[in-house]
Amino acid sequence: MNAFNETDWYSLAQSVKDGNVIPIIGPDALIVEYEGQTVPFYRLVSADLLKSFQIESEAEILQHTWSLHRAVSVILAKKGSPRIEQSIRREVSRLVAHYSDLVQPAESLRILAGIRAFTLFVSLTPDNLLERVMQTADPSSTIRTSTYSPRDASESLSDLLLRQGERGIFQMLGSCTQIGSGFAIHEEDTLEHLYRLQSDGTRRLTTILSELRRRDKLLINCDFPDWLGRAMLRLINDNRLYTNDKTTLEFLCPQANDAGLHAFLMQYSLNTIGFDGQTDALVQKLAQISETIQPPLQSSVITTSKPNGLGPTIFVSYSSENADFVRKIADQLTNLGFSDVWLDRKKLIGGDDWSDRIDEAIEKCDFFMPVISQQADAQREKVFWGEWKDAIQRSHRIKDVFLMPVGIDAEFPNKANYQRIADGDTTVFFSKHIIHAPQGILNRKDCDALIERCQRFQGASRD
């Protein structure tokens, strides 16, 4: 894993300008001013947490990036009892609230939060400091937050689909500022969050995880232990790390200082690049890059959707050439009330691996959406033709709307403009109401119609 060179800076700058970078904020990125000192926020919390349980603070604990995890582990080892963990959790929540009211964000944190090119952040800490700093740095923006915790009921999990001009934060390891929500306070907690996020969380946070996996990541002051670094990097990537098919990049600031993780990344993750300078220098350069973006970057993912589990499921079938536009459609469908959006073999949206169960997915989905395009029409032999045939066959057994074709070309889908789709079984698509979504963007009228259809489906389900 080499340090940044000019090519790496160019790659990062271009990705920032394209709105394709998601910063992942680790504990030591939360630098604050307190009583004349500039310190990491969790160094304050961890020191007082140890005092609360009559344990002497040690520099080895407090100077570690994950000082809270270290402090909790010491408390559990020395004061272990069946109910001690809940006491620790309550005390952490109290201390976070206490210090949040006393500190001021340091300059580097204010600059980072104010970079408008970053529309979506991932926070690895349970506080609301980043949200408050973002709101102060950019008062014109609406800041939306989504939190994941395996302690939360699945129906309460909240996906994050941002509208233009909005910015978002995903608290991957939970929140201590939301009543009733759980949050990770030690390494085993963190492991459980990551494990569950790949199963039950993935079904409710489809947009967030899709965005994480398709965009470049800038990991700031995360300083992962070896085991956590490997697990985290694999979770936020669609493809395995050691493959030529991997197209996204991870920029680590600073470089991994865990010898095991560093060696692993050197050998197996060629798209992970380490920055060997100070965080302040990186943030300053990112701010300069952001200032060159004209006009101001518009958000690409974006109101918080809270699926209630009763919404219909929909299978979106498309030609791979249209994948980028289909992603946009899938993001919008999630926000309109569909509980799950399945995108066939690619598993771009949705938590289950349907690679061996496409037929089953088509049989189980509530609606089927074929994506009509000139690129699809040009394909003589592709998997989606078989999917469309199976869905048409099933539609004959359903006394209701099942097929919901969508056209993504600039012009409204006219039967005369498509040679193959307008021939044979698939000609039935042109007898249906076709949704027109040029380049994957649904208009307001169709959005309202889809919301109404989801509501009607939910009403029928309750009946």
matplotlib code that plots the C-alpha trace (Angstrom):
import matplotlib.pyplot as plt

x = [0.0, 1.9, 1.6, -0.2, 1.5, 0.4, -1.6, -3.4, -4.2, -5.5, -7.8, -9.1, -9.6, -11.6, -13.7, -14.5, -15.5, -17.8, -19.5, -18.3, -16.5, -18.0, -15.9, -15.9, -15.3, -13.4, -13.1, -9.9, -11.4, -13.7, -11.1, -12.5, -11.4, -11.8, -10.4, -7.7, -6.6, -7.2, -8.0, -9.9, -13.5, -13.4, -10.2, -12.3, -15.2, -12.9, -10.9, -14.1, -15.6, -12.7, -13.0, -16.7, -15.8, -12.8, -10.1, -7.0, -6.5, -3.5, -1.9, -1.9, -5.7, -6.5, -4.1, -5.5, -8.0, -10.5, -10.0, -13.7, -13.4, -10.2, -11.6, -14.8, -12.7, -10.7, -13.9, -15.4, -12.3, -12.0, -15.6, -17.3, -20.9, -24.1, -25.4, -22.2, -22.5, -25.8, -24.3, -21.4, -23.7, -25.8, -22.6, -21.2, -24.4, -24.3, -20.7, -21.2, -24.1, -22.1, -19.0, -21.0, -22.3, -18.9, -16.6, -16.2, -15.2, -11.6, -10.9, -10.1, -13.5, -15.3, -13.7, -14.4, -18.0, -18.4, -17.1, -20.3, -18.9, -19.4, -23.2, -23.0, -20.9, -20.5, -19.8, -18.3, -19.1, -22.4, -22.6, -24.3, -21.2, -20.7, -24.4, -24.2, -21.0, -22.4, -25.5, -23.4, -21.0, -23.7, -27.0, -28.7, -28.6, -31.0, -29.0, -30.6, -29.3, -29.8, -28.6, -28.1, -28.0, -28.9, -30.7, -33.3, -36.4, -35.9, -39.1, -37.7, -34.5, -34.4, -32.8, -31.4, -32.4, -31.4, -33.0, -31.2, -29.5, -29.7, -26.8, -26.8, -25.0, -25.1, -24.1, -23.0, -22.3, -25.4, -26.2, -26.3, -28.3, -31.5, -33.6, -34.0, -31.2, -28.2, -24.6, -21.3, -19.1, -16.5, -15.0, -17.5, -20.3, -18.7, -18.3, -22.0, -22.9, -21.0, -22.2, -25.9, -25.6, -24.8, -28.0, -31.1, -29.7, -29.0, -32.7, -33.7, -30.7, -30.5, -29.8, -27.0, -25.2, -25.6, -24.0, -21.2, -20.3, -20.4, -18.6, -15.0, -14.4, -12.2, -11.5, -10.4, -8.7, -10.3, -7.0, -8.7, -7.3, -6.4, -9.5, -11.9, -10.1, -10.4, -14.1, -15.0, -13.3, -15.0, -18.4, -18.3, -17.3, -19.4, -16.5, -13.7, -10.6, -8.2, -9.7, -9.2, -13.0, -12.8, -13.4, -13.8, -10.9, -10.3, -8.2, -6.8, -5.9, -3.5, -2.1, -2.9, -0.4, -1.5, 1.3, -1.0, -3.6, -0.9, 0.7, -2.7, -3.6, -0.2, -0.8, -4.5, -6.1, -4.3, -7.1, -6.5, -4.2, -2.6, -2.0, 1.1, 0.7, -1.3, -5.1, -5.2, -3.1, -5.5, -8.6, -7.1, -6.4, -9.8, -11.4, -9.3, -10.5, -14.1, -13.8, -13.0, -16.2, -18.5, -21.5, -21.8, -22.1, -25.6, -26.5, -27.1, -28.5, -31.0, -35.6, -35.2, -37.3, -38.6, -39.8, -42.4, -42.0, -45.5, -44.6, -44.5, -41.3, -40.3, -37.9, -36.2, -34.8, -32.5, -29.6, -26.3, -25.5, -28.1, -26.9, -26.1, -29.6, -31.2, -29.5, -31.2, -34.6, -34.0, -33.0, -36.2, -38.4, -37.0, -38.0, -41.5, -42.6, -41.3, -39.8, -37.3, -35.9, -34.2, -31.7, -31.1, -27.7, -25.7, -27.1, -26.7, -29.7, -31.0, -29.4, -30.0, -27.8, -30.3, -27.6, -28.9, -32.5, -33.6, -36.5, -37.6, -37.3, -39.5, -42.1, -42.1, -41.9, -45.1, -44.2, -41.9, -40.3, -38.6, -36.4, -36.9, -34.0, -32.3, -29.4, -31.6, -33.3, -30.0, -29.1, -29.7, -29.0, -29.0, -30.3, -32.9, -34.9, -35.5, -36.4, -39.0, -40.5, -40.8, -42.5, -44.9, -45.9, -46.6, -48.6, -51.2, -51.9, -52.3, -55.6, -54.0, -51.2, -47.9, -45.8, -44.7, -42.4, -40.2, -38.5, -35.2, -34.5, -34.9, -38.0, -41.1, -41.1, -43.0, -43.5, -42.2, -38.8, -38.0, -37.4, -36.9, -38.9, -41.9, -41.8, -43.2, -44.2, -42.6, -44.8, -47.3, -45.2, -46.5, -50.1, -49.3, -48.9, -45.2, -43.4, -41.0, -37.8, -35.2, -31.7, -33.4, -35.2, -38.9, -41.2, -43.4, -46.6, -45.2, -43.7, -47.1, -48.7, -46.2, -46.7, -50.4, -49.9, -47.7, -50.3, -53.0, -50.9, -50.4, -54.1, -54.9, -52.2, -53.8, -57.3]
y = [0.0, 3.0, 6.6, 9.1, 10.2, 12.7, 10.1, 9.2, 12.8, 13.2, 10.2, 11.5, 15.0, 13.7, 11.4, 14.3, 16.5, 13.8, 13.5, 10.0, 10.0, 9.0, 10.0, 7.4, 9.2, 7.4, 8.4, 10.4, 12.6, 14.2, 16.7, 19.3, 22.3, 21.9, 24.1, 25.5, 22.1, 20.4, 16.8, 13.8, 13.9, 10.3, 10.8, 13.0, 10.5, 7.5, 9.2, 10.1, 6.7, 5.0, 7.4, 6.6, 2.9, 3.8, 2.7, 4.7, 6.1, 4.9, 6.6, 3.4, 3.3, 7.0, 7.6, 4.8, 5.7, 3.3, 4.5, 3.9, 0.2, -0.1, 1.5, -0.6, -3.8, -2.8, -2.1, -5.4, -7.3, -5.6, -5.0, -7.8, -8.6, -9.7, -6.1, -4.1, -3.6, -1.8, 0.5, 1.3, 2.0, 4.5, 6.2, 6.5, 8.1, 10.6, 11.5, 12.0, 14.3, 16.1, 16.8, 17.6, 20.7, 21.8, 21.4, 23.3, 21.6, 22.1, 23.8, 20.6, 19.1, 22.3, 22.4, 18.7, 19.1, 22.1, 20.4, 20.4, 17.8, 15.3, 14.6, 11.4, 10.6, 7.4, 7.9, 5.1, 6.9, 7.0, 10.8, 13.6, 15.9, 15.5, 16.3, 19.5, 20.6, 20.0, 22.0, 24.9, 24.8, 24.6, 26.1, 26.0, 22.2, 19.7, 17.1, 13.6, 10.8, 7.1, 4.7, 1.0, -1.2, -4.9, -4.0, -2.0, -3.7, -4.2, -2.3, 0.8, 0.9, 3.9, 4.0, 7.2, 8.5, 12.1, 14.7, 17.5, 19.9, 17.5, 15.8, 12.7, 10.7, 7.0, 5.9, 2.4, 1.4, 2.9, 6.0, 6.9, 10.1, 8.3, 6.9, 3.1, 2.7, 0.5, 1.4, -0.4, 0.1, -2.6, -4.9, -7.7, -5.2, -3.9, -7.4, -8.1, -4.8, -5.7, -9.3, -8.3, -5.4, -8.0, -9.9, -8.2, -4.6, -5.0, -5.7, -2.4, -0.1, -0.9, 2.6, 3.3, 0.1, 0.4, 3.8, 2.7, -0.2, 1.7, 4.9, 5.5, 5.7, 8.2, 6.7, 9.4, 8.6, 5.2, 3.4, 0.0, -3.0, -5.7, -7.8, -4.8, -3.3, -6.4, -6.9, -3.3, -3.0, -6.2, -5.1, -1.8, -3.4, -5.3, -7.3, -9.1, -7.0, -9.3, -9.1, -7.2, -6.5, -4.1, -0.6, 1.5, 2.9, 3.3, 6.2, 5.7, 8.7, 8.1, 4.9, 1.7, 1.5, -2.0, -4.2, -7.1, -4.9, -3.1, -6.3, -7.7, -4.5, -4.5, -8.0, -8.2, -4.8, -3.0, -0.3, 0.8, 3.8, 5.2, 8.9, 9.4, 13.0, 14.8, 14.8, 18.6, 18.8, 16.3, 18.2, 21.5, 20.1, 18.5, 21.9, 23.5, 20.8, 21.4, 25.1, 24.5, 22.7, 24.9, 24.9, 23.6, 19.8, 18.5, 15.5, 12.1, 10.0, 11.6, 12.0, 9.4, 6.4, 4.2, 0.9, -0.7, -4.2, -4.1, -2.4, -4.5, -6.0, -5.3, -7.1, -4.8, -6.5, -4.8, -5.0, -4.6, -1.6, 0.3, -0.4, 3.2, 4.4, 1.4, 2.2, 5.6, 4.0, 1.5, 4.2, 6.1, 3.0, 2.3, 5.9, 5.6, 2.7, -0.6, -2.7, -4.5, -3.8, -6.8, -6.2, -9.8, -11.4, -8.3, -7.9, -4.1, -3.5, -5.9, -8.1, -11.6, -13.3, -14.1, -15.4, -19.0, -18.1, -15.7, -17.9, -18.0, -14.2, -13.6, -16.0, -14.3, -10.6, -8.5, -6.4, -6.9, -3.9, -4.5, -1.7, -0.8, 0.8, 0.9, -0.9, -3.7, -3.9, -4.3, -7.4, -10.7, -13.0, -11.9, -13.2, -10.5, -11.9, -15.1, -13.1, -11.1, -14.3, -15.9, -12.7, -12.5, -16.1, -15.4, -12.3, -14.5, -15.9, -12.6, -10.7, -7.4, -5.2, -7.1, -5.9, -2.2, -1.5, 1.6, 3.3, 5.1, 6.5, 10.2, 9.7, 8.1, 4.3, 4.0, 0.4, 1.4, 2.3, -1.1, -4.1, -7.0, -5.8, -5.0, -8.5, -11.8, -12.1, -8.8, -6.7, -6.9, -4.3, -1.6, -2.4, -1.5, 1.9, 2.6, 4.7, 7.1, 7.8, 9.3, 8.4, 6.8, 9.8, 9.4, 12.3, 13.6, 12.2, 8.7, 9.0, 9.9, 7.0, 4.5, 5.8, 5.3, 1.8, 0.9, 2.3, 0.3, -2.8, -2.2, -1.7, -4.9, -6.7, -5.5, -6.6]
z = [0.0, -1.3, -0.1, -2.2, -5.4, -8.0, -9.8, -6.6, -5.9, -9.3, -8.9, -5.6, -6.9, -10.0, -7.8, -5.4, -8.3, -9.6, -6.3, -6.0, -2.6, 0.7, 3.8, 6.6, 9.8, 12.6, 16.3, 15.9, 13.2, 15.8, 17.0, 19.4, 21.4, 25.2, 28.0, 25.7, 24.3, 20.9, 21.6, 20.2, 21.6, 22.7, 24.7, 27.0, 27.2, 27.8, 30.6, 32.5, 31.9, 33.6, 36.5, 36.8, 37.4, 39.7, 37.3, 36.7, 33.2, 31.2, 28.2, 26.2, 26.4, 25.9, 23.1, 21.0, 18.2, 19.6, 23.2, 24.1, 23.1, 25.0, 28.1, 28.1, 27.7, 30.8, 32.8, 31.8, 32.8, 36.2, 37.1, 35.2, 36.4, 34.6, 34.5, 34.2, 30.4, 30.6, 33.3, 31.0, 28.1, 30.1, 31.4, 27.9, 26.7, 29.7, 29.0, 25.3, 26.0, 28.7, 26.6, 23.4, 25.2, 26.4, 23.3, 20.1, 16.8, 15.8, 12.5, 10.6, 11.6, 10.6, 7.2, 6.5, 7.5, 5.2, 2.0, -0.1, -2.5, 0.3, 0.3, 2.3, 5.4, 7.3, 11.0, 13.1, 16.4, 18.3, 18.9, 16.9, 16.7, 13.0, 12.3, 14.5, 12.8, 9.3, 10.1, 11.5, 8.5, 5.9, 7.4, 4.0, 3.8, 5.4, 7.2, 7.4, 9.6, 9.5, 12.2, 12.2, 15.2, 15.6, 18.8, 16.8, 15.5, 11.7, 10.9, 12.6, 10.5, 8.3, 4.8, 3.4, 0.0, -0.2, -2.4, -4.2, -1.8, 1.2, 2.9, 5.0, 7.7, 8.2, 11.7, 11.0, 14.6, 16.2, 18.1, 21.8, 21.1, 19.8, 22.6, 22.3, 19.8, 20.5, 19.8, 19.8, 22.9, 22.5, 19.8, 20.1, 19.7, 16.6, 15.2, 15.8, 14.0, 10.9, 10.9, 11.2, 8.8, 6.1, 6.8, 8.4, 8.0, 4.3, 3.6, 5.2, 4.2, 0.5, -0.7, 1.8, 1.2, -2.5, -2.4, -0.2, -2.5, -5.8, -4.7, -3.6, 0.1, 2.0, 5.5, 7.8, 11.2, 11.3, 12.3, 12.2, 14.0, 11.6, 12.0, 11.8, 8.8, 6.7, 7.7, 7.1, 3.7, 2.5, 3.7, 1.8, -1.5, -4.0, -5.3, -3.4, -2.8, -4.7, -8.2, -11.4, -11.5, -8.5, -9.8, -6.6, -4.5, -0.8, 0.4, 3.9, 6.0, 7.6, 6.3, 8.2, 11.1, 12.1, 10.7, 9.9, 8.1, 6.2, 5.0, 4.0, 2.0, 0.3, -0.9, -1.6, -2.0, -4.8, -5.0, -1.4, -1.1, 2.0, 2.8, 4.9, 5.8, 8.5, 8.5, 8.5, 5.3, 3.6, 4.7, 3.5, 0.1, -0.2, 0.6, -2.2, -4.6, -3.6, -4.2, -7.8, -8.5, -10.5, -10.3, -6.7, -6.7, -6.6, -4.4, -6.0, -3.3, -1.0, 2.3, 4.8, 4.0, 6.8, 5.2, 7.5, 6.0, 4.5, 1.3, -1.9, -3.4, -7.0, -9.3, -11.8, -14.9, -17.3, -19.7, -18.0, -20.2, -18.3, -14.8, -13.8, -14.8, -13.1, -9.8, -9.8, -10.4, -7.6, -5.2, -6.0, -5.7, -2.2, -1.1, -2.7, -0.4, -1.9, 0.9, -1.3, -4.7, -6.4, -9.2, -10.5, -10.6, -9.8, -6.2, -6.5, -4.3, -1.6, 1.0, -0.4, -3.0, -5.8, -8.1, -7.9, -7.3, -10.0, -10.9, -7.3, -7.0, -10.1, -8.6, -5.2, -6.2, -6.0, -9.1, -12.1, -13.8, -17.2, -18.3, -21.9, -23.8, -27.1, -25.6, -24.4, -27.8, -29.5, -27.5, -29.3, -26.4, -22.8, -19.4, -19.1, -22.1, -20.1, -17.0, -19.1, -20.5, -17.1, -15.7, -18.6, -18.0, -14.3, -15.2, -16.8, -13.4, -11.6, -11.7, -11.0, -12.2, -12.1, -15.1, -14.7, -17.7, -17.6, -20.5, -19.9, -23.4, -24.0, -26.1, -24.7, -25.5, -28.8, -30.1, -33.5, -32.1, -30.8, -33.1, -30.7, -27.7, -29.9, -31.3, -29.7, -26.1, -25.0, -27.2, -24.3, -22.5, -24.9, -24.0, -20.4, -18.7, -19.4, -17.0, -18.7, -16.7, -19.0, -17.7, -14.7, -13.3, -12.5, -12.9, -10.1, -11.6, -11.8, -8.4, -7.0, -8.9, -7.5, -3.9, -4.3, -5.6, -2.6, -0.3, -2.0, -1.7, 2.0, 2.5, 0.7, 2.8, 6.0, 4.8]

ax = plt.figure().add_subplot(projection="3d")
ax.plot(x, y, z, "-o")
ax.set_aspect("equal")
plt.show()
